[in-house]
Amino acid sequence: MTHKRTAIIAVVTALMASQTHANESQFLSTLGGSWKGSGTVVTRIGAKPINVNCTFQSTASGPSLSMNGTCRGFVVVRRAISADLTANGNRYGGNYVGPSGRPSALSGSRNGNSINLTVRWNREINGDRVAAMTISKVGNNGLRLQTTDRDGAGGRNVVTSDIQLTR
C-alpha cells in the first residue's frame, strides 16, 4: 500500500509541475513581440528623472523570455537594456543587463500578470546590491517595466525606472 501511495504522489506532483510549466509558458508567450513606449529613469537616487523613449523586442520560447531594447533620453543618450528569464515551476531566474552594461542576476516569481523579481547588482548601486524589478502585462497590448531601489540615506523605496510600453 505504501508503494502505491508513493507512486500516486509522484504522478500528482509530476502533473502539477507540468501544469505550472504550461501556465508560465503560456503567460510568457503573451509578452513576445515588438514594444515601444516612454517613461522615466533615475540614474541615481536624488537625481532628477530623465524622460526616455524605448523600444523592445521580446522573444518567448517555452518557459523562457528574452527582452532586448534600447532607451533614449535627452537627444544624445542611448542605452541598450536586456533581460533573459526562465521559469522553473513557479520560480523565475535569469540575467539583466542595464545601462551600465554589467550583468546582474534576477530571481522571483509571477503573481497574476506581474513577474516580481529581485535584482542582485554585480556592484553597489545606491548604497547596496539589491533592487526590485516588476514586469507587468497591462491588458492585451501593454507592458510596464518598473524598478525600485531603497534609498541608502533615508531607507524609503524609490522608483528608479518606470517605462510604459505598447505593441
BELRA-V972802 format. One record per residue. RES is the residue in one small letter. NEAR is the number of other ideal C-beta (glycine too) atoms within 8 Angstrom. D_LAST is the distance of its C-alpha to the last C-alpha in whole Angstrom. Layout:
# BELRA-V972802
res->RES near->NEAR d_last->D_LAST
res->RES near->NEAR d_last->D_LAST
This chain:
# BELRA-V972802
res->m near->4 d_last->55
res->t near->5 d_last->54
res->h near->6 d_last->52
res->k near->7 d_last->51
res->r near->8 d_last->49
res->t near->8 d_last->48
res->a near->8 d_last->46
res->i near->8 d_last->45
res->i near->8 d_last->43
res->a near->8 d_last->42
res->v near->8 d_last->40
res->v near->8 d_last->39
res->t near->8 d_last->37
res->a near->8 d_last->36
res->l near->8 d_last->34
res->m near->8 d_last->33
res->a near->9 d_last->31
res->s near->8 d_last->30
res->q near->8 d_last->28
res->t near->10 d_last->27
res->h near->11 d_last->26
res->a near->8 d_last->24
res->n near->8 d_last->22
res->e near->13 d_last->21
res->s near->12 d_last->20
res->q near->8 d_last->18
res->f near->11 d_last->16
res->l near->15 d_last->15
res->s near->8 d_last->14
res->t near->8 d_last->11
res->l near->13 d_last->10
res->g near->9 d_last->10
res->g near->7 d_last->7
res->s near->8 d_last->6
res->w near->14 d_last->5
res->k near->9 d_last->6
res->g near->11 d_last->9
res->s near->8 d_last->12
res->g near->12 d_last->15
res->t near->11 d_last->19
res->v near->13 d_last->21
res->v near->13 d_last->25
res->t near->6 d_last->26
res->r near->6 d_last->29
res->i near->11 d_last->30
res->g near->5 d_last->32
res->a near->7 d_last->30
res->k near->4 d_last->28
res->p near->7 d_last->25
res->i near->11 d_last->23
res->n near->8 d_last->20
res->v near->12 d_last->17
res->n near->9 d_last->14
res->c near->16 d_last->12
res->t near->9 d_last->10
res->f near->13 d_last->10
res->q near->10 d_last->10
res->s near->13 d_last->11
res->t near->7 d_last->13
res->a near->13 d_last->15
res->s near->5 d_last->19
res->g near->6 d_last->21
res->p near->9 d_last->21
res->s near->11 d_last->20
res->l near->13 d_last->16
res->s near->12 d_last->16
res->m near->12 d_last->14
res->n near->9 d_last->15
res->g near->12 d_last->14
res->t near->9 d_last->15
res->c near->13 d_last->16
res->r near->10 d_last->18
res->g near->9 d_last->20
res->f near->6 d_last->23
res->v near->3 d_last->23
res->v near->4 d_last->25
res->v near->8 d_last->23
res->r near->7 d_last->21
res->r near->10 d_last->20
res->a near->9 d_last->19
res->i near->14 d_last->18
res->s near->10 d_last->18
res->a near->13 d_last->18
res->d near->10 d_last->20
res->l near->14 d_last->20
res->t near->10 d_last->22
res->a near->14 d_last->23
res->n near->7 d_last->27
res->g near->8 d_last->28
res->n near->7 d_last->26
res->r near->9 d_last->26
res->y near->14 d_last->24
res->g near->9 d_last->25
res->g near->10 d_last->24
res->n near->9 d_last->24
res->y near->12 d_last->22
res->v near->11 d_last->22
res->g near->9 d_last->22
res->p near->8 d_last->23
res->s near->4 d_last->26
res->g near->6 d_last->26
res->r near->9 d_last->28
res->p near->7 d_last->27
res->s near->12 d_last->27
res->a near->11 d_last->27
res->l near->16 d_last->25
res->s near->9 d_last->26
res->g near->10 d_last->25
res->s near->8 d_last->24
res->r near->12 d_last->22
res->n near->5 d_last->22
res->g near->4 d_last->20
res->n near->6 d_last->17
res->s near->10 d_last->17
res->i near->11 d_last->19
res->n near->10 d_last->22
res->l near->13 d_last->23
res->t near->10 d_last->26
res->v near->13 d_last->26
res->r near->10 d_last->29
res->w near->11 d_last->29
res->n near->8 d_last->32
res->r near->6 d_last->33
res->e near->7 d_last->34
res->i near->9 d_last->31
res->n near->13 d_last->32
res->g near->8 d_last->36
res->d near->9 d_last->34
res->r near->8 d_last->33
res->v near->9 d_last->30
res->a near->13 d_last->27
res->a near->12 d_last->24
res->m near->13 d_last->21
res->t near->12 d_last->18
res->i near->12 d_last->15
res->s near->11 d_last->14
res->k near->11 d_last->11
res->v near->8 d_last->11
res->g near->5 d_last->11
res->n near->3 d_last->9
res->n near->5 d_last->5
res->g near->10 d_last->7
res->l near->14 d_last->9
res->r near->12 d_last->12
res->l near->13 d_last->14
res->q near->11 d_last->18
res->t near->13 d_last->21
res->t near->10 d_last->24
res->d near->13 d_last->28
res->r near->13 d_last->31
res->d near->13 d_last->33
res->g near->8 d_last->36
res->a near->7 d_last->38
res->g near->4 d_last->38
res->g near->6 d_last->36
res->r near->6 d_last->33
res->n near->8 d_last->30
res->v near->11 d_last->27
res->v near->10 d_last->24
res->t near->11 d_last->23
res->s near->11 d_last->20
res->d near->10 d_last->17
res->i near->15 d_last->13
res->q near->11 d_last->11
res->l near->12 d_last->7
res->t near->9 d_last->4
res->r near->5 d_last->0
